Amino acid sequence: MIYPPIADLLEKIGTKDENGNIIPATRYSLAIIVSKRARELGNDENSALSGDYDEAMLEAIDEINKGKIKVVSHYNHDEEK
């Protein structure tokens, strides 16, 4: 079994609807978020993970799982109308 389960990660970066129900994110968005955070960690010269992108990816997944990463959407539904 993969730890943490992908479904758990998708819920952690998901959004909430008007009733407060969690809408899980897509696998694509999870991949993008993990890769962007891993790139940040791997490019940080002051980090112990500098240049080690495999370890940086694992750290990014761990940060999401622990709730250290919050995803903010810049999408505005009012602009569609």
Beta strands, then each sheet from edge to edge (+ up, - down):
strand 1: 15-16
strand 2: 22-23
sheet 1: 1+ 2-
end
